[in-house]
Amino acid sequence: MEEVKRLTPKPEVLRELFLKSGNVCAFPGCLHPIVDFNGIYVAQLCHIEAAAVGGPRFNASQSNEQRRQFENLLLMCHRHHKETDDVARFPVSKMKEIKRSHEAKFEKVLDSLANDVYDVALAYEPVPPQSAQVFVDEGWIEAEEIPIYLDEMNQLLQLLHKISPVTRKILLLVVNRADAHDGHFSVNEFQYVVSMDPKEAYNHIAILESYGLLYDDEDSNFFERKLRLQSVTKDSPHPVMLLLKEYCEKRSVDLSSILIDLNFGLVKSDV
């Protein structure tokens, strides 16, 4: 049996990893970039089955060559690289699912390599909602409002499909921290919780405002400045994003699967 040695991944493997990363950590919902806005590599190479004896999920039956293959590697931020060292929570099957789900979003990029420019937002296949009945079931809207909120979800889906995955992640951060009643979120809080350069983060906010998804309630007193989630249709009295947040919390559904992965088909009634 060969001596266990940590081999450096080949350039073509690293190239594919970076392309399919979408320049964000593979951990579900993480905003951390792989390469920051200055072009600096700020992430880590993670082995699903460890490269060294005693490492997380080490597989003695693997060869050194197998351990450095694309199938055994993914890119993560330092925090989630360390978090996934918990083998009980993140066995091999879980790590492979994280890799598969994340990279599947960006496989179309490889198909577009013949072009110098491609639209990364289109790497996601949107799944439309089937009904807004569940919101009635939960007592959040009236039955006659079903067409209004179904239209709201469909229009939201169309807008999200136009913007980049990173911009959608900024929106997810705002939705998760927004007040459940009025959709407000402190600008001051935002600048301290977002994991990217503030100027870059505010560029994403500007994009969300331009698409009518956010409104900056600017006050003369800076410390009172608030961001506010907006409805995307005139008929909807309440931003459907807040209903989606409530739905996901109650049904243990990952909100990122809806707002980032664009799977609105997850919104469904028990009936």
KEKE-3310 file (N, C-alpha, C; in steps of 0.2 Angstrom, whole numbers, plus 5000, padded with zeros to 4 digits):
npx = (5004:5003:5012:5003:5001:4999:4994:4995:4981:4978:4981:4970:4960:4958:4954:4942:4935:4935:4927:4915:4911:4905:4910:4908:4907:4904:4895:4879:4869:4879:4888:4901:4915:4925:4936:4941:4935:4947:4954:4960:4963:4952:4948:4946:4953:4944:4943:4933:4934:4947:4964:4975:4980:4970:4963:4947:4934:4943:4948:4955:4955:4956:4967:4982:4981:4967:4962:4965:4957:4944:4931:4932:4934:4930:4927:4927:4923:4934:4928:4917:4924:4930:4919:4913:4921:4916:4912:4901:4890:4892:4894:4902:4892:4883:4892:4895:4883:4881:4891:4887:4874:4878:4887:4880:4872:4881:4885:4882:4890:4902:4898:4898:4911:4916:4913:4918:4911:4898:4882:4880:4869:4860:4863:4855:4840:4824:4810:4793:4780:4766:4754:4746:4739:4744:4746:4734:4730:4738:4732:4737:4733:4718:4706:4702:4713:4723:4726:4732:4744:4750:4753:4762:4772:4777:4781:4791:4800:4804:4811:4821:4828:4835:4845:4861:4868:4875:4869:4857:4859:4862:4850:4843:4850:4845:4831:4830:4834:4825:4811:4797:4784:4784:4794:4806:4824:4839:4851:4863:4865:4866:4878:4887:4885:4886:4896:4907:4916:4910:4907:4906:4895:4885:4883:4876:4865:4860:4857:4846:4837:4835:4828:4817:4815:4820:4818:4826:4823:4827:4832:4834:4841:4855:4857:4845:4842:4834:4832:4820:4809:4800:4784:4782:4772:4758:4746:4748:4747:4757:4774:4778:4789:4791:4781:4785:4797:4791:4784:4794:4801:4791:4789:4801:4809:4822:4825:4834:4834:4823:4824:4837:4841:4830:4819:4804:4794:4794:4785:4771:4754:4748:4738)
npy = (4994:5011:5025:5037:5053:5071:5077:5091:5098:5096:5109:5109:5104:5113:5124:5120:5118:5132:5138:5132:5136:5148:5158:5159:5153:5135:5131:5130:5144:5153:5168:5171:5176:5168:5173:5189:5207:5213:5204:5194:5178:5171:5160:5143:5127:5112:5095:5082:5069:5066:5072:5067:5055:5053:5065:5073:5062:5053:5041:5026:5018:5025:5031:5042:5049:5049:5056:5069:5072:5081:5077:5075:5087:5104:5121:5132:5145:5149:5148:5139:5128:5124:5121:5110:5100:5093:5078:5070:5078:5081:5070:5060:5058:5069:5080:5077:5080:5093:5098:5094:5100:5114:5116:5112:5123:5130:5124:5127:5137:5131:5126:5137:5142:5144:5157:5174:5181:5178:5175:5174:5173:5166:5153:5146:5137:5142:5138:5139:5144:5134:5137:5149:5145:5139:5150:5155:5144:5145:5156:5169:5176:5181:5171:5176:5183:5175:5175:5187:5186:5175:5180:5189:5181:5175:5186:5191:5180:5181:5193:5190:5180:5188:5194:5193:5178:5182:5194:5190:5183:5194:5200:5189:5189:5202:5199:5189:5196:5206:5216:5207:5212:5225:5225:5232:5235:5239:5250:5252:5240:5232:5235:5229:5216:5210:5200:5205:5218:5234:5244:5236:5228:5238:5241:5230:5232:5244:5238:5230:5239:5246:5236:5237:5229:5233:5247:5262:5269:5283:5294:5310:5310:5300:5288:5283:5277:5266:5251:5244:5231:5228:5226:5218:5220:5231:5228:5219:5220:5217:5213:5198:5191:5191:5183:5171:5169:5167:5155:5146:5146:5140:5128:5122:5124:5128:5144:5150:5141:5145:5159:5160:5149:5148:5140:5140:5131:5124:5130:5125:5118:5108:5100)
npz = (5000:4996:5003:5012:5006:5004:4990:4978:4970:4952:4940:4930:4938:4948:4941:4936:4948:4953:4943:4944:4957:4957:4963:4977:4994:4996:5006:5011:5008:5012:5011:5009:4998:4986:4979:4983:4980:4977:4970:4978:4985:4996:5002:5006:5001:5002:5008:5004:5009:5019:5016:5023:5036:5050:5047:5044:5039:5033:5022:5021:5010:4999:4985:4985:4973:4970:4981:4978:4967:4957:4962:4975:4981:4987:4987:5001:5014:5027:5040:5037:5032:5044:5052:5045:5048:5058:5059:5063:5060:5047:5037:5024:5014:5016:5014:5000:4995:4998:4989:4977:4975:4976:4965:4954:4951:4943:4932:4919:4916:4912:4899:4892:4890:4878:4875:4879:4888:4900:4907:4923:4931:4924:4927:4935:4936:4936:4946:4945:4957:4962:4968:4980:4990:5002:5010:5014:5021:5032:5037:5034:5023:5014:5005:4993:4990:4984:4970:4969:4977:4971:4959:4963:4968:4956:4949:4957:4956:4942:4943:4952:4944:4935:4942:4950:4958:4970:4973:4975:4987:4996:4997:5003:5015:5020:5021:5030:5042:5042:5049:5054:5053:5046:5037:5038:5040:5048:5042:5048:5055:5044:5038:5047:5048:5035:5025:5017:5007:5012:5002:4991:4995:4996:4983:4978:4986:4979:4967:4970:4974:4962:4955:4962:4973:4986:4997:5002:5016:5019:5032:5039:5050:5052:5059:5060:5048:5037:5028:5018:5014:4998:4990:4974:4966:4963:4968:4979:4996:5006:5007:4998:5001:5015:5019:5013:5021:5034:5030:5027:5040:5047:5041:5041:5029:5018:5016:5007:4997:4990:4987:4982:4975:4967:4968:4968:4968:4980:4988:4994:4998:5011:5008)
capx = (5000:5007:5012:4999:5004:4995:4996:4992:4977:4981:4978:4963:4955:4957:4951:4935:4932:4933:4922:4909:4910:4901:4914:4905:4908:4899:4891:4872:4867:4885:4889:4908:4918:4931:4941:4937:4935:4954:4957:4964:4960:4951:4944:4950:4951:4941:4943:4927:4938:4953:4970:4980:4978:4967:4959:4940:4932:4949:4946:4961:4955:4958:4974:4983:4978:4960:4961:4966:4952:4938:4925:4934:4936:4926:4929:4923:4927:4938:4923:4913:4928:4931:4912:4912:4926:4912:4910:4895:4885:4894:4897:4903:4886:4881:4897:4894:4876:4883:4895:4883:4869:4881:4890:4875:4870:4885:4888:4881:4896:4907:4896:4899:4918:4918:4912:4922:4907:4892:4877:4880:4862:4856:4865:4849:4834:4819:4804:4788:4776:4760:4749:4747:4734:4747:4746:4727:4730:4741:4728:4740:4730:4711:4706:4702:4720:4727:4729:4737:4750:4753:4756:4768:4778:4779:4785:4797:4804:4806:4816:4827:4832:4839:4850:4866:4867:4877:4864:4851:4861:4862:4843:4842:4852:4840:4824:4831:4834:4820:4806:4792:4778:4784:4799:4812:4830:4843:4856:4869:4866:4868:4885:4891:4884:4887:4903:4910:4918:4904:4906:4903:4888:4880:4882:4871:4859:4858:4854:4840:4833:4834:4823:4811:4814:4821:4818:4830:4819:4833:4830:4839:4846:4858:4856:4838:4841:4831:4830:4813:4807:4794:4781:4784:4766:4755:4741:4750:4748:4762:4779:4777:4796:4790:4777:4790:4801:4787:4783:4800:4802:4786:4789:4808:4811:4828:4823:4839:4832:4818:4826:4844:4841:4824:4814:4797:4790:4794:4779:4765:4750:4748:4732)
capy = (5000:5017:5030:5043:5060:5076:5080:5097:5097:5098:5115:5109:5102:5119:5128:5118:5120:5139:5140:5129:5138:5154:5163:5159:5147:5130:5130:5132:5151:5157:5174:5173:5175:5164:5178:5195:5212:5215:5198:5190:5172:5172:5154:5137:5120:5107:5089:5078:5063:5070:5070:5065:5051:5057:5070:5072:5058:5050:5035:5023:5014:5029:5032:5049:5052:5050:5061:5076:5073:5085:5074:5075:5094:5109:5127:5135:5149:5146:5146:5133:5123:5121:5118:5104:5095:5089:5072:5068:5082:5082:5064:5060:5059:5076:5084:5076:5083:5100:5100:5093:5106:5120:5116:5111:5129:5134:5119:5130:5141:5127:5125:5144:5144:5147:5164:5177:5183:5174:5178:5169:5173:5161:5146:5144:5135:5144:5133:5143:5142:5132:5140:5153:5142:5138:5157:5155:5138:5147:5162:5175:5180:5179:5166:5180:5186:5170:5177:5193:5183:5170:5184:5192:5176:5174:5192:5190:5175:5184:5198:5186:5177:5193:5197:5188:5174:5185:5200:5187:5182:5200:5200:5184:5192:5207:5196:5185:5201:5212:5215:5203:5216:5231:5223:5236:5233:5244:5251:5252:5233:5229:5236:5225:5209:5207:5197:5208:5225:5238:5247:5231:5226:5243:5241:5225:5235:5248:5234:5228:5245:5247:5232:5238:5224:5236:5254:5265:5274:5288:5299:5316:5307:5294:5283:5280:5275:5259:5248:5241:5226:5230:5221:5219:5222:5236:5225:5216:5224:5215:5209:5191:5189:5190:5177:5166:5169:5164:5149:5142:5145:5135:5121:5119:5124:5132:5150:5151:5137:5148:5166:5160:5143:5150:5134:5142:5125:5122:5133:5121:5116:5101:5097)
capz = (5000:4995:5009:5012:5005:5002:4983:4976:4964:4946:4938:4927:4943:4952:4936:4936:4955:4953:4939:4947:4964:4957:4967:4984:4998:4994:5011:5009:5011:5014:5007:5008:4992:4985:4978:4985:4975:4975:4967:4983:4986:5003:5004:5007:4998:5007:5005:5007:5012:5021:5012:5028:5041:5055:5045:5044:5034:5030:5019:5019:5004:4993:4984:4985:4967:4971:4986:4975:4961:4958:4965:4982:4983:4986:4990:5007:5018:5033:5045:5036:5032:5051:5054:5042:5051:5062:5055:5065:5057:5040:5035:5017:5010:5017:5010:4993:4993:4998:4983:4971:4975:4975:4959:4949:4949:4939:4927:4913:4915:4908:4893:4889:4890:4871:4875:4885:4893:4901:4912:4928:4934:4921:4928:4939:4932:4940:4947:4947:4962:4959:4972:4986:4995:5009:5014:5016:5026:5038:5040:5033:5018:5013:4999:4987:4988:4981:4963:4970:4979:4966:4954:4967:4968:4949:4947:4961:4953:4936:4945:4955:4939:4931:4946:4951:4964:4975:4974:4979:4994:5000:4998:5008:5022:5022:5022:5036:5047:5042:5054:5051:5052:5041:5032:5039:5042:5050:5038:5052:5056:5038:5037:5052:5047:5029:5025:5011:5008:5012:4996:4986:4998:4995:4976:4978:4988:4974:4962:4973:4974:4955:4953:4966:4979:4992:4997:5007:5020:5022:5037:5040:5056:5049:5064:5059:5041:5037:5022:5018:5008:4995:4986:4967:4962:4966:4971:4985:5002:5010:5003:4999:5004:5022:5019:5012:5027:5039:5028:5028:5047:5050:5038:5041:5022:5018:5012:5002:4991:4986:4985:4979:4970:4963:4968:4971:4969:4987:4992:4993:5003:5014:5005)
cpx = (5004:5006:5007:5002:4999:4997:4992:4987:4980:4977:4971:4958:4953:4953:4943:4931:4930:4928:4915:4907:4905:4904:4911:4906:4902:4894:4884:4871:4873:4886:4897:4911:4924:4937:4937:4938:4942:4957:4961:4960:4959:4947:4949:4948:4950:4941:4937:4930:4945:4960:4976:4976:4976:4963:4951:4938:4937:4947:4953:4961:4956:4965:4975:4981:4970:4958:4961:4961:4947:4933:4926:4935:4930:4929:4925:4927:4930:4933:4919:4917:4929:4925:4911:4917:4922:4909:4903:4889:4886:4898:4899:4897:4883:4886:4896:4888:4877:4886:4891:4878:4872:4884:4886:4872:4874:4888:4887:4887:4901:4905:4897:4906:4920:4917:4916:4918:4900:4888:4877:4873:4858:4858:4860:4843:4828:4813:4799:4784:4769:4754:4751:4743:4737:4746:4739:4727:4732:4737:4732:4737:4723:4711:4706:4708:4725:4730:4734:4744:4754:4756:4762:4774:4781:4783:4791:4802:4807:4812:4822:4831:4836:4845:4855:4865:4869:4872:4858:4853:4861:4854:4841:4844:4847:4833:4825:4831:4829:4814:4800:4785:4779:4790:4805:4818:4835:4849:4863:4870:4868:4875:4890:4890:4885:4895:4907:4912:4911:4902:4903:4896:4883:4879:4876:4864:4856:4855:4847:4835:4831:4828:4817:4810:4816:4820:4822:4826:4824:4830:4836:4844:4849:4857:4849:4837:4839:4831:4823:4812:4801:4791:4783:4778:4762:4749:4742:4751:4754:4767:4779:4784:4795:4786:4781:4794:4797:4785:4788:4802:4797:4787:4796:4811:4817:4826:4828:4837:4827:4821:4833:4843:4835:4819:4808:4792:4789:4788:4773:4761:4750:4743:4734)
cpy = (5006:5021:5036:5049:5064:5079:5086:5095:5099:5105:5114:5107:5109:5124:5126:5119:5127:5141:5138:5132:5144:5159:5164:5153:5142:5129:5133:5139:5155:5162:5175:5171:5170:5168:5185:5201:5214:5209:5193:5184:5172:5166:5149:5131:5115:5100:5085:5072:5066:5067:5067:5060:5055:5063:5068:5068:5054:5043:5031:5019:5018:5030:5040:5052:5054:5055:5068:5077:5078:5083:5074:5082:5099:5115:5130:5140:5146:5144:5140:5127:5120:5118:5111:5099:5091:5083:5069:5072:5082:5075:5065:5061:5066:5081:5083:5080:5091:5102:5099:5098:5112:5121:5115:5117:5132:5129:5122:5134:5137:5126:5132:5146:5146:5154:5167:5180:5179:5177:5173:5168:5167:5154:5143:5142:5137:5139:5137:5140:5139:5135:5145:5151:5141:5144:5157:5150:5141:5154:5168:5179:5177:5175:5170:5184:5181:5172:5182:5190:5178:5174:5188:5188:5175:5180:5193:5186:5177:5189:5195:5183:5182:5195:5191:5184:5178:5191:5196:5185:5188:5201:5195:5186:5197:5204:5192:5190:5206:5210:5212:5207:5221:5230:5228:5233:5238:5244:5250:5244:5230:5229:5232:5218:5206:5205:5199:5215:5229:5241:5242:5229:5232:5244:5236:5228:5240:5244:5232:5233:5247:5242:5232:5233:5227:5244:5257:5270:5279:5293:5304:5314:5300:5288:5280:5277:5268:5257:5244:5237:5229:5225:5223:5221:5227:5234:5221:5220:5223:5211:5202:5188:5187:5184:5171:5164:5165:5156:5144:5141:5139:5128:5118:5119:5129:5138:5151:5146:5140:5155:5165:5155:5144:5144:5136:5136:5122:5125:5129:5119:5109:5097:5094)
cpz = (5000:5002:5007:5011:5002:4995:4982:4970:4958:4944:4934:4932:4947:4947:4936:4943:4956:4949:4941:4954:4963:4961:4974:4987:4996:5000:5010:5012:5013:5009:5005:5001:4992:4984:4979:4979:4973:4972:4971:4985:4994:5005:5005:5003:5003:5004:5009:5011:5013:5017:5017:5033:5047:5054:5045:5038:5030:5028:5017:5013:4998:4992:4984:4979:4968:4976:4983:4968:4963:4962:4973:4985:4982:4989:4995:5010:5024:5038:5044:5034:5039:5053:5051:5044:5056:5059:5056:5061:5050:5038:5027:5013:5011:5013:5003:4991:4993:4991:4977:4970:4973:4967:4953:4946:4943:4933:4920:4911:4910:4900:4889:4889:4883:4870:4880:4890:4894:4906:4917:4932:4931:4922:4933:4935:4937:4940:4949:4953:4959:4962:4977:4991:5002:5013:5017:5022:5032:5041:5039:5028:5017:5006:4993:4985:4985:4974:4964:4972:4975:4961:4957:4967:4961:4947:4951:4958:4946:4938:4947:4949:4935:4935:4948:4957:4970:4977:4978:4986:4998:5001:5003:5015:5025:5024:5029:5042:5047:5047:5051:5049:5046:5036:5033:5042:5043:5045:5042:5054:5050:5037:5041:5051:5040:5028:5018:5012:5008:5006:4991:4988:4996:4987:4975:4980:4983:4968:4964:4973:4967:4953:4957:4972:4986:4991:5003:5010:5023:5026:5037:5046:5053:5053:5063:5052:5041:5029:5023:5012:5005:4991:4979:4963:4966:4970:4978:4991:5006:5006:5004:5001:5011:5023:5018:5018:5032:5037:5029:5035:5050:5047:5037:5033:5022:5013:5006:4996:4987:4983:4981:4973:4965:4963:4972:4972:4976:4991:4990:4999:5005:5010:4998)
residu = (MET:GLU:GLU:VAL:LYS:ARG:LEU:THR:PRO:LYS:PRO:GLU:VAL:LEU:ARG:GLU:LEU:PHE:LEU:LYS:SER:GLY:ASN:VAL:CYS:ALA:PHE:PRO:GLY:CYS:LEU:HIS:PRO:ILE:VAL:ASP:PHE:ASN:GLY:ILE:TYR:VAL:ALA:GLN:LEU:CYS:HIS:ILE:GLU:ALA:ALA:ALA:VAL:GLY:GLY:PRO:ARG:PHE:ASN:ALA:SER:GLN:SER:ASN:GLU:GLN:ARG:ARG:GLN:PHE:GLU:ASN:LEU:LEU:LEU:MET:CYS:HIS:ARG:HIS:HIS:LYS:GLU:THR:ASP:ASP:VAL:ALA:ARG:PHE:PRO:VAL:SER:LYS:MET:LYS:GLU:ILE:LYS:ARG:SER:HIS:GLU:ALA:LYS:PHE:GLU:LYS:VAL:LEU:ASP:SER:LEU:ALA:ASN:ASP:VAL:TYR:ASP:VAL:ALA:LEU:ALA:TYR:GLU:PRO:VAL:PRO:PRO:GLN:SER:ALA:GLN:VAL:PHE:VAL:ASP:GLU:GLY:TRP:ILE:GLU:ALA:GLU:GLU:ILE:PRO:ILE:TYR:LEU:ASP:GLU:MET:ASN:GLN:LEU:LEU:GLN:LEU:LEU:HIS:LYS:ILE:SER:PRO:VAL:THR:ARG:LYS:ILE:LEU:LEU:LEU:VAL:VAL:ASN:ARG:ALA:ASP:ALA:HIS:ASP:GLY:HIS:PHE:SER:VAL:ASN:GLU:PHE:GLN:TYR:VAL:VAL:SER:MET:ASP:PRO:LYS:GLU:ALA:TYR:ASN:HIS:ILE:ALA:ILE:LEU:GLU:SER:TYR:GLY:LEU:LEU:TYR:ASP:ASP:GLU:ASP:SER:ASN:PHE:PHE:GLU:ARG:LYS:LEU:ARG:LEU:GLN:SER:VAL:THR:LYS:ASP:SER:PRO:HIS:PRO:VAL:MET:LEU:LEU:LEU:LYS:GLU:TYR:CYS:GLU:LYS:ARG:SER:VAL:ASP:LEU:SER:SER:ILE:LEU:ILE:ASP:LEU:ASN:PHE:GLY:LEU:VAL:LYS:SER:ASP:VAL)
# end
